[in-house]
Amino acid sequence: MKRILAIDYGSKRTGIAVTDTEQIIASGLTTVDTQQIFTFLADYLAKEKVESIVIGDPKNLDNTPAQSASITYTFVKKLKDKYPDMPVYMIDERFTSKMAFQTMIAGGLKKKDRQNKATIDKVSAAIILQSFMEMKKGGKLPPVI
């Protein structure tokens, strides 16, 4: 089976998470400088079989696009232009940073490690991926972009 890759796209850093090959576990993989995201993806996709890519969709509490949404949507367009055959899904990412922080506290990470924004981005990507996997399991996938 192929992996699913999740991206928590940001203006400075981008968190990356992946599933195992059986698509059972979502794990934070890394955080990359956003300017290097396409280099990272080219390298990763050359090494690993990926079924689809899930991207966090920044939204406000009232379900309108967040201020950062335009840069994410521009990234998604470039991603689809570069990898037109790759299914891409967008998943609501509201509260993932807060959930990531709480997960790190529950996991016993020291305060210094919890303040590392790169770690938060990576854990946020894993939460986005876990949400997608639950939707997939329940047969309620969002539309492919």
DSSP file (Angstrom, degrees, kcal/mol; ACC not computed):
  #  RESIDUE AA STRUCTURE BP1 BP2  ACC     N-H-->O    O-->H-N    N-H-->O    O-->H-N    TCO  KAPPA ALPHA  PHI   PSI    X-CA   Y-CA   Z-CA
    1    1 A M              0   0    0      0, 0.0     2,-0.2     0, 0.0    48,-0.1   0.000 360.0 360.0 360.0 154.1    0.0    0.0    0.0
    2    2 A K        -     0   0    0      1,-0.1    48,-0.2    20,-0.1     2,-0.1  -0.538 360.0-110.4 -93.1 160.2    1.1    3.6   -0.6
    3    3 A R  E     -a   50   0A   0     46,-2.7    48,-3.7    -2,-0.2    49,-0.8  -0.394  17.5-134.9 -81.6 161.9    1.6    6.3    2.0
    4    4 A I  E     -a   52   0A   0     16,-0.2    15,-1.7    46,-0.2     2,-0.4  -0.980  19.7-153.0-114.4 134.7   -0.5    9.4    2.5
    5    5 A L  E     -aB  53  18A   0     47,-2.2    49,-2.9    -2,-0.4     2,-0.4  -0.900   6.1-160.5-111.3 136.0    1.4   12.7    3.0
    6    6 A A  E     -aB  54  17A   0     11,-3.3    11,-2.1    -2,-0.4     2,-0.4  -0.911   1.1-160.0-118.0 146.0    0.1   15.6    4.9
    7    7 A I  E     -aB  55  16A   0     47,-2.8    49,-2.3    -2,-0.4     2,-0.8  -0.987  14.5-165.7-128.9 125.9    1.2   19.2    4.7
    8    8 A D  E     - B   0  15A   0      7,-2.8     7,-2.1    -2,-0.4     2,-0.2  -0.853  31.3-155.4-104.0  90.7    0.7   22.0    7.3
    9    9 A Y        +     0   0    0     -2,-0.8     2,-0.3    47,-0.2     5,-0.2  -0.465  19.9 169.7 -77.8 134.8    1.7   24.9    4.9
   10   10 A G        -     0   0    0     -2,-0.2    -2,-0.0     3,-0.2    24,-0.0  -0.917  46.0-111.3-138.3 165.7    3.0   28.1    6.4
   11   11 A S  S    S+     0   0    0     -2,-0.3     3,-0.1     1,-0.1    24,-0.1   0.807 116.1  15.8 -69.2 -28.5    4.6   31.2    5.2
   12   12 A K  S    S+     0   0    0      1,-0.3    22,-2.4    22,-0.1    23,-0.4   0.791 132.3  22.7-108.6 -47.1    7.9   30.4    6.9
   13   13 A R  E     - C   0  33A   0     20,-0.3     2,-0.4    21,-0.1    -1,-0.3  -0.902  59.5-153.8-126.1 151.5    7.8   26.7    7.8
   14   14 A T  E     - C   0  32A   0     18,-2.5    18,-2.5    -2,-0.3     2,-0.3  -0.984  12.7-144.0-129.1 122.2    5.9   23.7    6.5
   15   15 A G  E     -BC   8  31A   0     -7,-2.1    -7,-2.8    -2,-0.4     2,-0.4  -0.635  15.7-161.0 -84.0 140.8    5.1   20.7    8.7
   16   16 A I  E     +BC   7  30A   0     14,-2.9    13,-3.0    -2,-0.3    14,-1.3  -0.974  12.5 173.3-125.2 135.6    5.1   17.3    7.0
   17   17 A A  E     -BC   6  28A   0    -11,-2.1   -11,-3.3    -2,-0.4     2,-0.3  -0.958   6.6-170.8-135.1 156.1    3.5   14.1    8.3
   18   18 A V  E     -BC   5  27A   0      9,-2.4     9,-2.8    -2,-0.3   -13,-0.2  -0.956  19.4-122.8-141.2 160.2    3.1   10.7    6.6
   19   19 A T  E     - C   0  26A   0    -15,-1.7     7,-0.2    -2,-0.3     2,-0.1  -0.555  35.6-103.6 -90.2 165.9    1.3    7.4    7.2
   20   20 A D    >   -     0   0    0      5,-1.2     3,-1.6    -2,-0.2   -16,-0.2  -0.317  47.0 -93.1 -73.9 174.2    3.0    4.1    7.4
   21   21 A T  T 3  S+     0   0    0      1,-0.3    -1,-0.1     2,-0.1    -2,-0.0   0.717 129.2  53.5 -68.6 -18.8    2.7    1.9    4.3
   22   22 A E  T 3  S-     0   0    0      3,-0.1    -1,-0.3   -21,-0.0   -20,-0.1   0.474 108.4-126.9 -90.1  -2.5   -0.4    0.2    5.8
   23   23 A Q  S <  S+     0   0    0     -3,-1.6    -2,-0.1     2,-0.2     3,-0.1   0.884  77.8 114.5  57.5  43.6   -2.0    3.6    6.4
   24   24 A I        +     0   0    0      1,-0.2     2,-0.4     0, 0.0    -1,-0.1   0.761  66.6  44.9-105.0 -40.1   -2.7    2.9   10.1
   25   25 A I        -     0   0    0      2,-0.0    -5,-1.2   108,-0.0     2,-0.5  -0.910  63.2-152.8-117.0 133.4   -0.5    5.4   11.9
   26   26 A A  E     +C   19   0A   0     -2,-0.4     2,-0.4    -7,-0.2    -7,-0.2  -0.906  24.0 179.5-100.3 126.6    0.0    9.1   11.1
   27   27 A S  E     -C   18   0A   0     -9,-2.8    -9,-2.4    -2,-0.5     2,-0.3  -0.979  33.7-113.2-131.1 140.6    3.4   10.4   12.2
   28   28 A G  E     -C   17   0A   0     -2,-0.4   -11,-0.3   -11,-0.2    95,-0.1  -0.547  33.4-177.9 -65.7 132.1    5.1   13.8   12.0
   29   29 A L  E     -     0   0A   0    -13,-3.0     2,-0.3     1,-0.4   -12,-0.2   0.877  47.8 -49.3 -99.6 -56.2    8.0   13.5    9.6
   30   30 A T  E     -C   16   0A   0    -14,-1.3   -14,-2.9    92,-0.1     2,-0.4  -0.960  39.5-114.5-166.2 176.1    9.8   16.8    9.5
   31   31 A T  E     -C   15   0A   0     -2,-0.3     2,-0.3   -16,-0.2   -16,-0.2  -0.999  32.6-168.9-126.7 132.8    9.5   20.5    9.1
   32   32 A V  E     -C   14   0A   0    -18,-2.5   -18,-2.5    -2,-0.4     2,-0.3  -0.876  34.0 -96.7-121.3 154.1   11.0   22.2    6.1
   33   33 A D  E >   -C   13   0A   0     -2,-0.3     3,-2.7   -20,-0.2   -20,-0.3  -0.529  39.3-127.2 -62.3 128.9   11.6   25.8    5.2
   34   34 A T  G >  S+     0   0    0    -22,-2.4     3,-1.6     1,-0.3     4,-0.3   0.815 108.2  61.7 -55.1 -33.2    8.6   26.7    3.0
   35   35 A Q  G 3  S+     0   0    0    -23,-0.4    -1,-0.3     1,-0.3     3,-0.2   0.708 106.1  48.2 -65.5 -17.4   10.9   28.0    0.2
   36   36 A Q  G <> S+     0   0    0     -3,-2.7     4,-2.6     1,-0.1    -1,-0.3   0.293  78.6 106.8-102.9   8.0   12.3   24.4    0.0
   37   37 A I  H <> S+     0   0    0     -3,-1.6     4,-2.8     1,-0.2     5,-0.2   0.881  79.5  47.2 -61.1 -41.2    8.9   22.6    0.0
   38   38 A F  H  > S+     0   0    0     -4,-0.3     4,-2.3     2,-0.2    -1,-0.2   0.848 112.0  50.8 -72.3 -31.0    9.0   21.6   -3.7
   39   39 A T  H  > S+     0   0    0      2,-0.2     4,-2.2    -3,-0.2    -2,-0.2   0.932 112.5  47.6 -65.5 -45.5   12.6   20.4   -3.4
   40   40 A F  H  X S+     0   0    0     -4,-2.6     4,-3.0     1,-0.2     5,-0.2   0.942 112.6  48.5 -59.1 -48.6   11.6   18.3   -0.4
   41   41 A L  H  X S+     0   0    0     -4,-2.8     4,-3.1     1,-0.2     5,-0.3   0.901 109.5  51.9 -62.1 -41.8    8.5   16.9   -2.2
   42   42 A A  H  X S+     0   0    0     -4,-2.3     4,-1.2     1,-0.2    -1,-0.2   0.930 114.2  43.7 -60.1 -45.1   10.5   16.0   -5.4
   43   43 A D  H  X S+     0   0    0     -4,-2.2     4,-1.1     2,-0.2    -2,-0.2   0.932 117.1  45.4 -64.6 -46.5   13.0   14.1   -3.2
   44   44 A Y  H >X S+     0   0    0     -4,-3.0     4,-2.8     1,-0.2     3,-0.6   0.928 112.6  49.1 -65.9 -45.7   10.4   12.4   -1.1
   45   45 A L  H 3< S+     0   0    0     -4,-3.1    -1,-0.2     1,-0.2    -2,-0.2   0.751 107.7  56.3 -68.5 -22.6    8.1   11.4   -3.9
   46   46 A A  H 3< S+     0   0    0     -4,-1.2    -1,-0.2    -5,-0.3    -2,-0.2   0.789 117.1  35.1 -74.5 -27.7   11.1    9.9   -5.8
   47   47 A K  H << S+     0   0    0     -4,-1.1     2,-0.3    -3,-0.6    -2,-0.2   0.805 118.6  45.2 -94.7 -34.6   11.9    7.7   -2.8
   48   48 A E  S  < S-     0   0    0     -4,-2.8     2,-0.6    -5,-0.1    -1,-0.1  -0.844  76.5-121.0-118.9 147.7    8.4    6.8   -1.5
   49   49 A K        -     0   0    0     -2,-0.3   -46,-2.7   -48,-0.1     2,-0.5  -0.782  34.0-170.1 -85.5 121.0    5.1    5.7   -3.0
   50   50 A V  E     -a    3   0A   0     -2,-0.6   -46,-0.2   -48,-0.2     3,-0.1  -0.960  18.7-168.1-120.4 127.8    2.5    8.3   -2.1
   51   51 A E  E    S-     0   0A   0    -48,-3.7     2,-0.3    -2,-0.5   -47,-0.2   0.874  70.4 -18.5 -78.9 -41.3   -1.2    7.7   -2.8
   52   52 A S  E     -a    4   0A   0    -49,-0.8   -47,-2.2    34,-0.1     2,-0.4  -0.978  57.1-121.8-161.3 166.5   -2.4   11.2   -2.1
   53   53 A I  E     -ad   5  88A   0     34,-2.5    36,-2.6    -2,-0.3     2,-0.4  -0.972  18.1-159.6-122.0 134.3   -1.5   14.5   -0.4
   54   54 A V  E     -ad   6  89A   0    -49,-2.9   -47,-2.8    -2,-0.4     2,-0.4  -0.945   9.1-167.4-114.2 131.9   -3.6   16.2    2.3
   55   55 A I  E     -ad   7  90A   0     34,-2.9    36,-2.4    -2,-0.4     2,-0.2  -0.963  25.6-113.8-123.9 136.4   -3.2   19.9    3.0
   56   56 A G  E     - d   0  91A   0    -49,-2.3   -47,-0.2    -2,-0.4    36,-0.2  -0.493  25.3-144.8 -67.6 131.3   -4.5   21.9    5.9
   57   57 A D  E     - d   0  92A   0     34,-3.5    36,-2.0    -2,-0.2     2,-0.4  -0.872  15.2-135.6-100.9 107.4   -7.2   24.4    4.9
   58   58 A P        +     0   0    0      0, 0.0     8,-2.0     0, 0.0     2,-0.3  -0.480  35.2 168.5 -70.6 121.3   -6.9   27.5    7.0
   59   59 A K  B     -E   65   0B   0     -2,-0.4     2,-0.1     6,-0.3     8,-0.1  -0.939  31.5-125.0-132.2 153.2  -10.3   28.7    8.2
   60   60 A N    >   -     0   0    0      4,-3.3     3,-2.0    -2,-0.3    34,-0.1  -0.380  43.2 -95.5 -83.1 171.3  -11.7   31.2   10.7
   61   61 A L  T 3  S+     0   0    0      1,-0.3    -1,-0.1     2,-0.1     5,-0.0   0.819 126.6  56.8 -58.5 -31.4  -14.2   30.1   13.4
   62   62 A D  T 3  S-     0   0    0      2,-0.1    -1,-0.3     1,-0.1     0, 0.0   0.267 121.3-108.1 -86.8  13.6  -17.1   31.2   11.1
   63   63 A N  S <  S+     0   0    0     -3,-2.0    -2,-0.1     1,-0.3     3,-0.1   0.530  78.7 130.1  74.5   9.1  -15.8   28.8    8.4
   64   64 A T  S    S-     0   0    0      1,-0.1    -4,-3.3    -5,-0.0    -1,-0.3  -0.572  73.0 -82.0 -85.2 157.2  -14.5   31.6    6.1
   65   65 A P  B     -E   59   0B   0      0, 0.0    -6,-0.3     0, 0.0    -1,-0.1  -0.350  49.2-123.5 -59.8 135.9  -11.0   31.4    4.7
   66   66 A A    >   -     0   0    0     -8,-2.0     3,-1.8     1,-0.1     4,-0.4  -0.228  29.3 -97.8 -72.7 168.5   -8.4   32.6    7.2
   67   67 A Q  T >  S+     0   0    0      1,-0.3     3,-0.6     2,-0.1     4,-0.3   0.844 125.5  51.9 -57.3 -35.3   -5.9   35.4    6.4
   68   68 A S  T 3> S+     0   0    0      1,-0.2     4,-1.4     2,-0.1     3,-0.5   0.495  83.7  93.6 -80.8  -2.9   -3.3   32.9    5.5
   69   69 A A  H <> S+     0   0    0     -3,-1.8     4,-3.0     1,-0.2     5,-0.2   0.857  74.9  61.3 -61.6 -37.0   -5.6   31.0    3.1
   70   70 A S  H <> S+     0   0    0     -3,-0.6     4,-2.0    -4,-0.4    -1,-0.2   0.891 105.1  46.8 -62.2 -39.2   -4.5   32.8    0.0
   71   71 A I  H  > S+     0   0    0     -3,-0.5     4,-2.0    -4,-0.3    -1,-0.2   0.872 113.4  50.0 -70.2 -33.3   -0.8   31.6    0.3
   72   72 A T  H  X S+     0   0    0     -4,-1.4     4,-2.5     2,-0.2    -2,-0.2   0.924 110.7  48.6 -67.5 -43.5   -2.1   28.1    1.0
   73   73 A Y  H  X S+     0   0    0     -4,-3.0     4,-2.1     2,-0.2    -2,-0.2   0.864 109.9  52.1 -65.9 -35.6   -4.3   28.2   -2.1
   74   74 A T  H  X S+     0   0    0     -4,-2.0     4,-2.1    -5,-0.2    -1,-0.2   0.915 110.2  49.3 -63.9 -42.4   -1.5   29.5   -4.2
   75   75 A F  H  X S+     0   0    0     -4,-2.0     4,-2.8     1,-0.2    -2,-0.2   0.924 109.0  52.1 -60.8 -45.3    0.7   26.6   -3.0
   76   76 A V  H  X S+     0   0    0     -4,-2.5     4,-2.6     1,-0.2    -1,-0.2   0.901 108.5  51.1 -60.7 -41.3   -2.1   24.1   -3.8
   77   77 A K  H  X S+     0   0    0     -4,-2.1     4,-2.1     2,-0.2    -1,-0.2   0.931 112.1  46.2 -61.8 -45.3   -2.4   25.5   -7.4
   78   78 A K  H  X S+     0   0    0     -4,-2.1     4,-2.2     2,-0.2    -2,-0.2   0.894 111.9  52.3 -63.8 -39.3    1.4   25.1   -7.9
   79   79 A L  H  X S+     0   0    0     -4,-2.8     4,-2.7     1,-0.2    -2,-0.2   0.924 110.5  46.9 -62.0 -45.1    1.3   21.6   -6.4
   80   80 A K  H  < S+     0   0    0     -4,-2.6    -1,-0.2     1,-0.2    -2,-0.2   0.851 111.5  51.9 -67.3 -34.1   -1.5   20.6   -8.8
   81   81 A D  H  < S+     0   0    0     -4,-2.1    -1,-0.2    -5,-0.2    -2,-0.2   0.900 115.9  40.8 -66.1 -39.9    0.4   22.1  -11.7
   82   82 A K  H  < S+     0   0    0     -4,-2.2    -2,-0.2     1,-0.2    -1,-0.2   0.850 130.9  25.8 -77.7 -36.0    3.6   20.2  -10.8
   83   83 A Y    ><  +     0   0    0     -4,-2.7     3,-1.5    -5,-0.2    -1,-0.2  -0.598  69.5 164.7-127.7  69.4    1.8   16.9   -9.9
   84   84 A P  T 3  S+     0   0    0      0, 0.0    -1,-0.1     0, 0.0    -4,-0.1   0.743  75.8  51.3 -64.0 -23.7   -1.4   16.8  -11.9
   85   85 A D  T 3  S+     0   0    0      2,-0.1    -5,-0.1     0, 0.0    -2,-0.0   0.526  87.1  98.7 -91.1  -4.7   -2.1   13.1  -11.3
   86   86 A M  S <  S-     0   0    0     -3,-1.5     2,-0.2    -7,-0.2   -34,-0.1  -0.720  77.3-125.8 -85.5 121.4   -1.6   13.2   -7.6
   87   87 A P        -     0   0    0      0, 0.0   -34,-2.5     0, 0.0     2,-0.4  -0.496  29.3-165.7 -64.5 131.0   -5.0   13.4   -5.7
   88   88 A V  E     -d   53   0A   0     -2,-0.2    57,-3.6   -36,-0.2     2,-0.3  -0.981   6.2-172.8-123.4 131.9   -4.9   16.4   -3.3
   89   89 A Y  E     -d   54   0A   0    -36,-2.6   -34,-2.9    -2,-0.4     2,-0.5  -0.909  14.0-144.5-121.0 148.6   -7.4   16.9   -0.5
   90   90 A M  E     -d   55   0A   0     53,-0.5     2,-0.4    -2,-0.3   -34,-0.2  -0.965  15.7-168.3-115.6 133.5   -7.9   19.9    1.8
   91   91 A I  E     -d   56   0A   0    -36,-2.4   -34,-3.5    -2,-0.5    41,-0.1  -0.961  33.3-101.7-122.0 134.4   -8.8   19.4    5.4
   92   92 A D  E     -d   57   0A   0     -2,-0.4   -36,-0.1   -36,-0.2    -2,-0.0  -0.306  32.6-168.9 -52.5 125.3  -10.0   22.0    7.9
   93   93 A E    >   +     0   0    0    -36,-2.0     3,-2.0     2,-0.0     4,-0.4   0.220  31.0 142.6-107.6  15.1   -7.1   22.8   10.1
   94   94 A R  T 3  S+     0   0    0    -37,-0.3   -34,-0.1     1,-0.3   -37,-0.0  -0.319  76.9   4.4 -57.0 135.6   -8.8   24.9   12.7
   95   95 A F  T 3> S+     0   0    0      1,-0.1     4,-2.8     3,-0.0    -1,-0.3   0.413  90.7 121.7  72.9   1.6   -7.4   24.3   16.2
   96   96 A T  H <> S+     0   0    0     -3,-2.0     4,-2.8     1,-0.2     5,-0.2   0.888  74.3  51.0 -65.3 -35.8   -4.6   22.0   15.0
   97   97 A S  H  > S+     0   0    0     -4,-0.4     4,-2.2     2,-0.2    -1,-0.2   0.920 113.2  45.2 -65.3 -41.6   -1.9   24.2   16.5
   98   98 A K  H  > S+     0   0    0      2,-0.2     4,-2.4     1,-0.2    -2,-0.2   0.915 114.6  48.6 -65.9 -42.0   -3.7   24.2   19.8
   99   99 A M  H  X S+     0   0    0     -4,-2.8     4,-2.5     1,-0.2    -2,-0.2   0.893 110.1  52.3 -63.9 -39.2   -4.3   20.5   19.6
  100  100 A A  H  X S+     0   0    0     -4,-2.8     4,-2.3    -5,-0.2    -2,-0.2   0.924 109.4  49.0 -62.1 -44.3   -0.6   19.9   18.7
  101  101 A F  H  X S+     0   0    0     -4,-2.2     4,-2.0     1,-0.2    -2,-0.2   0.922 112.6  47.3 -62.3 -44.8    0.5   21.9   21.7
  102  102 A Q  H  X S+     0   0    0     -4,-2.4     4,-2.7     1,-0.2    -1,-0.2   0.873 110.4  53.2 -64.8 -36.9   -1.9   19.9   24.0
  103  103 A T  H  X S+     0   0    0     -4,-2.5     4,-2.0     2,-0.2    -1,-0.2   0.897 108.0  50.4 -63.7 -40.4   -0.6   16.7   22.5
  104  104 A M  H  <>S+     0   0    0     -4,-2.3     5,-2.5     2,-0.2     4,-0.2   0.887 110.9  48.7 -66.9 -38.0    2.9   17.6   23.2
  105  105 A I  H ><5S+     0   0    0     -4,-2.0     3,-1.7     1,-0.2    -2,-0.2   0.948 112.5  48.0 -63.8 -48.0    2.0   18.5   26.8
  106  106 A A  H 3<5S+     0   0    0     -4,-2.7    -2,-0.2     1,-0.3    -1,-0.2   0.830 108.2  56.3 -61.9 -31.6    0.2   15.1   27.2
  107  107 A G  T 3<5S-     0   0    0     -4,-2.0    -1,-0.3    -5,-0.2    -2,-0.2   0.478 117.9-113.1 -80.2  -2.1    3.2   13.4   25.7
  108  108 A G  T < 5 +     0   0    0     -3,-1.7    -3,-0.2    -4,-0.2    -2,-0.1   0.664  54.4 165.9  83.4  16.4    5.5   14.8   28.3
  109  109 A L      < -     0   0    0     -5,-2.5    -1,-0.2    -6,-0.2     5,-0.0  -0.422  40.9-109.7 -66.3 141.0    7.6   17.1   26.1
  110  110 A K     >  -     0   0    0      1,-0.1     4,-2.1    -2,-0.1     3,-0.4  -0.284  27.8-107.7 -67.7 156.4    9.6   19.7   28.0
  111  111 A K  H  > S+     0   0    0      1,-0.2     4,-1.3     2,-0.2    -1,-0.1   0.873 119.5  54.7 -54.5 -41.9    8.6   23.3   27.9
  112  112 A K  H  4 S+     0   0    0      1,-0.2     4,-0.3     2,-0.2     3,-0.3   0.902 109.8  46.7 -61.1 -41.6   11.6   24.2   25.7
  113  113 A D  H >4 S+     0   0    0     -3,-0.4     3,-1.0     1,-0.2    -1,-0.2   0.851 108.7  55.4 -68.7 -34.8   10.6   21.6   23.2
  114  114 A R  H 3< S+     0   0    0     -4,-2.1    -1,-0.2     1,-0.2    -2,-0.2   0.759 101.9  58.1 -69.5 -24.0    7.0   22.7   23.2
  115  115 A Q  T 3< S+     0   0    0     -4,-1.3     2,-0.8    -3,-0.3    -1,-0.2   0.565  78.8 104.9 -82.2  -8.4    8.1   26.2   22.3
  116  116 A N    X>  -     0   0    0     -3,-1.0     4,-1.7    -4,-0.3     3,-0.7  -0.635  59.6-159.9 -75.6 108.6    9.8   25.0   19.1
  117  117 A K  H 3> S+     0   0    0     -2,-0.8     4,-2.4     1,-0.3    -1,-0.2   0.800  88.3  61.5 -63.5 -28.9    7.4   26.1   16.4
  118  118 A A  H 3> S+     0   0    0      2,-0.2     4,-2.0     1,-0.2    -1,-0.3   0.892 104.1  49.4 -63.5 -38.4    8.8   23.6   13.9
  119  119 A T  H <> S+     0   0    0     -3,-0.7     4,-2.5     2,-0.2     5,-0.2   0.915 109.6  51.2 -65.9 -42.6    7.7   20.8   16.3
  120  120 A I  H  X S+     0   0    0     -4,-1.7     4,-2.6     1,-0.2    -2,-0.2   0.910 109.7  50.5 -60.4 -42.1    4.3   22.3   16.5
  121  121 A D  H  X S+     0   0    0     -4,-2.4     4,-2.0     2,-0.2    -1,-0.2   0.897 111.2  48.1 -63.2 -41.0    4.0   22.4   12.7
  122  122 A K  H  X S+     0   0    0     -4,-2.0     4,-1.6     2,-0.2    -2,-0.2   0.919 114.1  45.4 -66.8 -43.9    5.1   18.8   12.4
  123  123 A V  H  X S+     0   0    0     -4,-2.5     4,-2.1     2,-0.2    -2,-0.2   0.880 110.4  55.2 -67.6 -37.6    2.6   17.6   15.0
  124  124 A S  H  X S+     0   0    0     -4,-2.6     4,-2.5    -5,-0.2    -2,-0.2   0.908 105.9  51.8 -60.2 -42.0   -0.1   19.8   13.4
  125  125 A A  H  X S+     0   0    0     -4,-2.0     4,-2.4     1,-0.2    -1,-0.2   0.891 108.4  51.7 -61.5 -39.2    0.5   18.0   10.1
  126  126 A A  H  X S+     0   0    0     -4,-1.6     4,-2.6     2,-0.2    -1,-0.2   0.876 109.3  49.7 -65.8 -37.1    0.1   14.7   11.9
  127  127 A I  H  X S+     0   0    0     -4,-2.1     4,-2.3     2,-0.2    -2,-0.2   0.908 110.2  50.2 -67.8 -41.5   -3.2   15.8   13.4
  128  128 A I  H  X S+     0   0    0     -4,-2.5     4,-2.1     2,-0.2    -2,-0.2   0.924 112.9  47.6 -59.0 -44.6   -4.4   16.9    9.9
  129  129 A L  H  X S+     0   0    0     -4,-2.4     4,-2.6     1,-0.2    -2,-0.2   0.906 109.6  52.0 -64.8 -42.5   -3.4   13.5    8.5
  130  130 A Q  H  X S+     0   0    0     -4,-2.6     4,-2.1     1,-0.2    -1,-0.2   0.903 108.9  51.3 -61.6 -40.7   -5.1   11.7   11.4
  131  131 A S  H  X S+     0   0    0     -4,-2.3     4,-2.1     1,-0.2    -1,-0.2   0.918 110.6  48.9 -60.6 -43.7   -8.4   13.6   10.7
  132  132 A F  H  X S+     0   0    0     -4,-2.1     4,-2.8     1,-0.2    -2,-0.2   0.920 109.3  51.9 -62.4 -43.9   -8.1   12.7    7.0
  133  133 A M  H  X S+     0   0    0     -4,-2.6     4,-2.5     1,-0.2    -1,-0.2   0.879 109.5  50.1 -62.4 -37.8   -7.6    9.0    7.9
  134  134 A E  H  X S+     0   0    0     -4,-2.1     4,-1.8     2,-0.2    -1,-0.2   0.894 111.3  48.6 -66.8 -39.4  -10.7    9.0   10.1
  135  135 A M  H  <>S+     0   0    0     -4,-2.1     5,-2.8     2,-0.2     4,-0.4   0.914 112.0  49.4 -63.9 -42.4  -12.7   10.6    7.3
  136  136 A K  H ><5S+     0   0    0     -4,-2.8     3,-1.2     1,-0.2    -2,-0.2   0.913 109.7  50.8 -63.7 -43.1  -11.4    8.0    4.9
  137  137 A K  H 3<5S+     0   0    0     -4,-2.5    -1,-0.2     1,-0.3    -2,-0.2   0.871 111.3  48.9 -61.8 -37.0  -12.2    5.2    7.3
  138  138 A G  T 3<5S-     0   0    0     -4,-1.8    -1,-0.3    -5,-0.2    -2,-0.2   0.459 114.4-118.1 -83.3  -0.8  -15.8    6.6    7.6
  139  139 A G  T < 5S+     0   0    0     -3,-1.2     2,-0.2    -4,-0.4    -3,-0.2   0.736  81.2 117.3  73.7  22.6  -16.2    6.9    3.9
  140  140 A K      < +     0   0    0     -5,-2.8    -4,-0.1    -6,-0.2    -1,-0.1  -0.486  36.8 165.5-122.1  61.8  -16.6   10.7    4.0
  141  141 A L        -     0   0    0     -2,-0.2     3,-0.1    -5,-0.2    -9,-0.0  -0.479  37.3-117.8 -75.8 145.4  -13.7   12.0    2.1
  142  142 A P        -     0   0    0      0, 0.0    -1,-0.1     0, 0.0     3,-0.1  -0.337  48.7 -78.6 -70.7 165.4  -13.7   15.6    0.9
  143  143 A P        -     0   0    0      0, 0.0   -53,-0.5     0, 0.0     2,-0.2  -0.325  48.9-105.2 -65.8 149.7  -13.6   16.2   -2.8
  144  144 A V              0   0    0      1,-0.1   -55,-0.2   -55,-0.1    -3,-0.0  -0.551 360.0 360.0 -72.0 138.2  -10.3   15.9   -4.6
  145  145 A I              0   0    0    -57,-3.6    -1,-0.1    -2,-0.2   -56,-0.1   0.448 360.0 360.0 -79.2 360.0   -8.8   19.3   -5.6
